[in-house]
Amino acid sequence: MIDYISGKIVEKSPERVVLEVAGVGLLVQISFTTYQQLGEVGSSVKLLTHLHFREPSFELFGFATSAERDMFRLLIQVSGVGVKVARTILSGIEPRDVRRAILEGDIPRLASAPGIGPKTAERIVVFLRDKAARMAIAAEPGAPPARGIERDAVAALESLGIPPNTSRAVVRKLIKQKGPSVPLEQLVKLALKALF
């Protein structure tokens, strides 16, 4: 089993990254959540991995955090939830929010991920509720709980149909640039401008 890989980013997109490791280019499937945490092409990165075998090939999945990899491994245990579906879920919903949705039976929240219908969401809740309760997902480095203006701005963007992870990333970046005293209305406008 390959636990992690470290290498130089040669190519990247929201669904995959090519890393050069000891002169070999490795294609690694990633979620949008991990993509947002990657540096620029040419920079080095360390990704936790999950090696998936499906005849006739192997696929390597990479994760920026152990929380995301742990949730990915839980999700693929559910009948009808393959690696692509698990990646889609984690591209739209952060691991701790997936866990919360499972524990609370929040089927609409899980079904909000693209391509995930209510039946699949319900199957995830039924199958994983006990396992998710035993799973401790720590707060991810650099991702403190949303509070105050950040929470309100993210909620405003979500109400406009922008995915939570995308909203959170843009809002955090803007708060770092403008400071925490930036007015909410201005923050939302700047976020929309950055996104569109």
Secondary structure as UniProt FT lines:
FT   STRAND          4..12
FT   STRAND          16..21
FT   TURN            22..23
FT   STRAND          24..29
FT   HELIX           32..35
FT   TURN            36..37
FT   TURN            41..42
FT   STRAND          44..54
FT   TURN            55..56
FT   STRAND          57..63
FT   HELIX           66..75
FT   TURN            76..77
FT   TURN            79..80
FT   HELIX           83..92
FT   HELIX           95..104
FT   HELIX           107..111
FT   TURN            114..115
FT   HELIX           118..134
FT   TURN            141..142
FT   HELIX           148..159
FT   TURN            160..161
FT   HELIX           164..178
FT   TURN            180..181
FT   HELIX           184..195
//
